[in-house]
Amino acid sequence: MARASFSLLLLAAIGTTGVNAQFDTALTTICAGCPLSELLLEWDSAPGADELVQVGDSLYVRANDGLGGFDVPQFVTALPAGEQLVLFEDVDDDGDTDLFTHLAGTVHLLRNEGGSFTTVLLDTELYFDQWQNHPAWFGEVRAMHVDEDGLKDLALRRNNGNTFVWYRNDGLGGYVKRTETLPVNVIANGDIVALDWNNDGLHDLITTAESEMHGVVILQDNGAWTSEPDTFCTADNGFGMRFWDVADLNNDGVPDLLNPSHMFLSDPDSVFFRRLVQTDLNYQDYRRLMDLDCDDRPELFGKALNVGNAVFSVVQMNEDSLVVELWEELDPFIISFMLHIVADLNADGAPDLVFKQLPLPENTVYAHYNLATVPEVSVTLPFTALPYGASALLEGGTPAGGTWSGEGVVGDTLYTALTTSWPVLITYAYTTEYGCTGTADALVDIVTGQDEASVAKVLVPYPVPADGEAWVPLAGTNILLLVHDATGRPVMPPLTRHGDRLHMATDQLPAGAYVLTAMMDGTPTGHGRLVVTH
């Protein structure tokens, strides 16, 4: 696809610093007059968002070519006759993407079973036509734990009147439609989400009442949501109060409750308390939860339309504080009527912003590329071995300007007299201006003057990488195995001997690289390297 950058069309930051600066201020033309689908998602294992394309009753995927374009279509699956792909989501948390299709009021779920699809009829009275939400997130139907049986159900997210429609997972591959009568009328097209609000083990329903601009919680009692609802927040404007989300925004392991006017963040020190944070967000029209800035914390990204432009919001956590940043698009020709997507378009690991003007199907597609990407880091030391008692300057890390770590490392110098085992694992880390860090490792052997017959042997653990356990071939009951992390700190995973090998439990070790040292009578007799992933 042709790409051309043109000048500053665009951004005025109207919030605090940071988020807007991580996106390229040049608006890049991805393709002019191309039929790019808004169905962009990570479909395969290769980097970059891929494009789903429906042709007739067949679904194809165009894999990301890593350059902002897509390869030739590859067949994925046949769809139910005459039905249109409208939503996609991993409804069963098995790591692949499931599909929703519809024709008139008939809706099917195509559950992805590792490349083959099982078609399940959900409903014959559910219409998708009026919704403009992006198909990947916050569609009319989405997966949530409505009850407490541990199985993910499907729920009609937007409801009217005093009914709540959901599809209970029967545990046998099917769903049973349920219609609950609520003690309140839900505001027009109001979201209903499920969350154990009072920590009694039962999933309660949270929504907004029709007659008041109030958020209410309907506590579940003996399997029914018929209790008198509790009002727990209010707002002057009911438009934003229609939208509710549940996500762990502060990474404390407990889900938070999100709303454009309020956020209830679970306390990091207690699952029995949620603190209210007043906000004023714009995410009514489009929302996604993702890590935008490579800090391993999810952000809530959203858009709302104002007169002549579109206002974007990013909500993120800074330590234990909630930070809201606003970002406004200024060009009404491009922005006033548009589809827009957040997806890794150029396969660099960072979600980009992709725009397409509406209502014409083949208008120009633009992108703001995300600059908050993990850097490619490499290290080539000028030496592979050093005498014991020597010191040497650490060099050969790229990009320049990074930091060094490892046993015996002080600043940018390795002091071999400070090491207790070898080879020494040296790590070079580089952090960009956007807080994204990449690392690379190198091993340095320490020469002690021993004759060749007494040189320590290489330990070869398996499997590589290890997840929950590892085995280390090591004969001799009088040999001690020491384990150090990448910084040289000793760690003590459980070890048990089985004949001529040791079993190591690695399920409690953080992911990373570890140095193994075999010791006999206080002398190193072998060294090896273990990589742990989870």
Rosetta blueprint (number, residue, H / E / L):
1 M L
2 A L
3 R L
4 A E
5 S E
6 F E
7 S L
8 L L
9 L L
10 L L
11 L L
12 A E
13 A E
14 I L
15 G L
16 T L
17 T L
18 G L
19 V L
20 N H
21 A H
22 Q H
23 F E
24 D L
25 T L
26 A L
27 L E
28 T E
29 T E
30 I E
31 C E
32 A L
33 G L
34 C L
35 P L
36 L L
37 S L
38 E L
39 L L
40 L E
41 L E
42 E L
43 W L
44 D L
45 S L
46 A L
47 P L
48 G L
49 A L
50 D E
51 E E
52 L E
53 V E
54 Q E
55 V E
56 G L
57 D L
58 S E
59 L E
60 Y E
61 V E
62 R E
63 A L
64 N E
65 D L
66 G L
67 L L
68 G L
69 G L
70 F E
71 D L
72 V L
73 P L
74 Q E
75 F E
76 V E
77 T E
78 A E
79 L L
80 P L
81 A L
82 G L
83 E L
84 Q E
85 L E
86 V E
87 L E
88 F E
89 E E
90 D L
91 V L
92 D L
93 D L
94 D L
95 G L
96 D L
97 T L
98 D E
99 L E
100 F E
101 T E
102 H E
103 L E
104 A L
105 G L
106 T E
107 V E
108 H E
109 L E
110 L E
111 R E
112 N E
113 E L
114 G L
115 G L
116 S L
117 F E
118 T E
119 T E
120 V E
121 L E
122 L E
123 D E
124 T L
125 E L
126 L L
127 Y L
128 F L
129 D L
130 Q L
131 W L
132 Q L
133 N L
134 H L
135 P L
136 A L
137 W L
138 F L
139 G L
140 E L
141 V E
142 R E
143 A E
144 M E
145 H L
146 V L
147 D L
148 E L
149 D L
150 G L
151 L L
152 K L
153 D E
154 L E
155 A E
156 L E
157 R L
158 R E
159 N E
160 N E
161 G E
162 N E
163 T E
164 F E
165 V E
166 W E
167 Y E
168 R E
169 N E
170 D L
171 G L
172 L L
173 G L
174 G L
175 Y E
176 V E
177 K E
178 R E
179 T E
180 E E
181 T E
182 L E
183 P E
184 V E
185 N E
186 V E
187 I E
188 A E
189 N E
190 G E
191 D E
192 I L
193 V E
194 A E
195 L E
196 D L
197 W L
198 N L
199 N L
200 D L
201 G L
202 L L
203 H L
204 D E
205 L E
206 I E
207 T E
208 T E
209 A E
210 E L
211 S L
212 E L
213 M L
214 H E
215 G E
216 V E
217 V E
218 I E
219 L L
220 Q L
221 D E
222 N L
223 G L
224 A E
225 W L
226 T L
227 S L
228 E L
229 P L
230 D E
231 T E
232 F E
233 C E
234 T E
235 A L
236 D L
237 N L
238 G L
239 F L
240 G H
241 M H
242 R H
243 F L
244 W L
245 D E
246 V E
247 A E
248 D L
249 L L
250 N L
251 N L
252 D L
253 G L
254 V L
255 P L
256 D E
257 L E
258 L E
259 N L
260 P L
261 S L
262 H E
263 M E
264 F E
265 L E
266 S E
267 D L
268 P L
269 D L
270 S L
271 V L
272 F L
273 F L
274 R E
275 R E
276 L E
277 V E
278 Q E
279 T L
280 D L
281 L L
282 N L
283 Y L
284 Q L
285 D L
286 Y E
287 R E
288 R E
289 L E
290 M E
291 D L
292 L L
293 D L
294 C L
295 D L
296 D L
297 R L
298 P L
299 E E
300 L E
301 F E
302 G E
303 K E
304 A E
305 L E
306 N E
307 V L
308 G L
309 N E
310 A E
311 V E
312 F E
313 S E
314 V E
315 V E
316 Q E
317 M E
318 N E
319 E L
320 D L
321 S E
322 L E
323 V E
324 V E
325 E E
326 L E
327 W E
328 E E
329 E E
330 L L
331 D L
332 P H
333 F H
334 I H
335 I H
336 S L
337 F L
338 M E
339 L E
340 H E
341 I E
342 V E
343 A E
344 D L
345 L L
346 N L
347 A L
348 D L
349 G L
350 A L
351 P L
352 D E
353 L E
354 V E
355 F E
356 K E
357 Q E
358 L L
359 P L
360 L L
361 P L
362 E L
363 N L
364 T L
365 V E
366 Y E
367 A E
368 H E
369 Y L
370 N E
371 L L
372 A L
373 T L
374 V L
375 P L
376 E L
377 V L
378 S E
379 V E
380 T L
381 L L
382 P L
383 F L
384 T L
385 A E
386 L E
387 P E
388 Y L
389 G L
390 A L
391 S E
392 A E
393 L E
394 L L
395 E L
396 G L
397 G E
398 T E
399 P L
400 A L
401 G L
402 G L
403 T E
404 W E
405 S E
406 G L
407 E L
408 G L
409 V E
410 V E
411 G L
412 D L
413 T E
414 L E
415 Y E
416 T H
417 A H
418 L H
419 T L
420 T L
421 S L
422 W L
423 P L
424 V E
425 L E
426 I E
427 T E
428 Y E
429 A E
430 Y E
431 T E
432 T L
433 E L
434 Y L
435 G L
436 C L
437 T E
438 G E
439 T E
440 A E
441 D E
442 A E
443 L E
444 V E
445 D E
446 I E
447 V E
448 T L
449 G L
450 Q L
451 D L
452 E H
453 A H
454 S H
455 V L
456 A L
457 K E
458 V E
459 L E
460 V L
461 P L
462 Y E
463 P L
464 V L
465 P L
466 A E
467 D L
468 G L
469 E E
470 A E
471 W E
472 V E
473 P E
474 L L
475 A L
476 G L
477 T L
478 N L
479 I L
480 L E
481 L E
482 L E
483 V E
484 H E
485 D E
486 A L
487 T L
488 G L
489 R L
490 P E
491 V E
492 M L
493 P L
494 P L
495 L E
496 T E
497 R E
498 H E
499 G L
500 D L
501 R E
502 L E
503 H E
504 M E
505 A E
506 T L
507 D L
508 Q L
509 L L
510 P L
511 A L
512 G E
513 A E
514 Y E
515 V E
516 L E
517 T E
518 A E
519 M E
520 M E
521 D L
522 G L
523 T E
524 P E
525 T E
526 G E
527 H E
528 G E
529 R E
530 L E
531 V E
532 V E
533 T L
534 H L
